[in-house]
């Protein structure tokens, strides 16, 4: 079974210049955990991926701050107050650039092995340097279940 048989086409994306608020809103409203990030000028050119986890990480202090000031580094009320500031950040500031991708002609179990190696739940599908969709572990399981279940 090929990726093209089970992938989602026309997937929701965001642009690198979007705010985290815009990206988070899309993920929350569509109940998805990540978005492919496309170039601001070319909406078919994949340049990164952002996860809902990425939108939360700027709230937390870095490791060095934990070591040097463990008490104030855990001020969760202050962290929450910073949420509005974080939501004004740009997607390009927190996204993972050049994410792992698969192509639509790849076998689904090969795509699943890539996901397993990197502990990913979904991977963008790119053909001829153009974003054509996204494939998730759920897509693969559904396809295999229908094919062999």
N, C-alpha and C positions, 0 to 999 in steps of 0.2 A: 504494500500500500504506500502510495506517495503522499508527500506533504500537501500537494495541491488538492487531494481528495478530501481532506479534513480541515484545512486551515480556514480561518476567517478572513474574508476579503473586505476591502473598504473599511479597514479598522480606524477607530478613533485615534487621532494624533494630537500633538501639541507642537508649537514652534519654540525654537530656542530662546526667542525674545519674549515669550509669554511669561507672566508672573506665576509664582508657585500657587497663588490663589486660583488663577485660571486653570492650571493643570490639575490641582487638587479637586476643584469643583467638578471637572469632567470625570475624574476617577471615582469620586464619591457618588455622583449622580448615576453613573453607569455601573457602579459596583465592580470596577476592575482595579487590579492592583498595580498596573503599569501602563505607560503610554509610550509608543515610539515617538521620538523627537525628530522633527523634520526641519530642514533648512528654512529660514524665514522667507527666502526668495523662491525656492524650489520645493514645493510641497510633496514631491515624490522622492526627494533625496534624504535618506535616513542619515542622521548624524549622531544619534544617541538614543538613550532610553531613560525614562524616569520612573521610579516606583513610589508608591505611597510612603514607603519607609524613608526614601530620600527626602521627602518633604518634611519629615519630622526630625531628622538628624541635626539640622542647624539649631534646634532648640537646646541641644545638650552641649555642655562644655567639652572641650577636648580632653584627652587623657592627662596631659600635663597639668591642667587646671584641677583635676581630681586629686592628683598627687600633692600639689602645693597648697591647696585650700579645700580640703575635702568637705568641710562644713558648708561653706557658701556655694560650692560647686553642686550641691544637692538641694538648692533652694528651688523646689518645683513650682512654687507660686510665681517666683520671678521668671522662671522658664516659660510658664504659661502666658505671662504678660508680654513676653517677647514674640508670641505667636503672630500678632498682627504685623510686626516688623519682618518676620521671616516670610510671611505670605506675600510681601512686596518684592522679595528676591526674584531674580530671573531663573528660568529653567536651566539655562546654560551654566549657571553657577553650581548646580547640584547634580545634574544629570551624569550618567555614565556615558562618556563619548565612545564612539566606535564599538558598539555592542556586538556580541556574538550573534551571527545570523545564520539562517539556513536558506536553501533555495527550494522552489516548489517541486523540483524533480527528485529531491532527496527522499529516501525511504523514511517512513515515520519513526521506525525504531532507531535509525541512526540519529535523527533529530532528538529523540528521547534520550539517547545516550549522551548527547551534548548537554542536554538539560540536567541530567543526573550528575555529570562531571562538575558542573558549575552551580548546582543546586538552584536551578531556574525553574519557574513555573510556566514561562512563556518565552518565545523567541520570535523576533521579527523575521518575516520571509522577504528576501530580496532577490529579484531577478534582473539581470542586466543593469545593476546599480540603481534599481528603482524599488521602493517599498511596495510590495504587492499584497501584503497581509501580515497576519500573525498566527502563530500556532501555539496552543497551550497543551499541557498534560491532559486536561479534560478533553480537548479535541481528539487527541491520540487515543485515549481510552474509549471514547464514544465510537470512533471509527473502527477500532479493533473489535469492540463488543458487537457492533452491528455486523461486521464482516465475519466474525468467528463465534459470536455468542449464541 
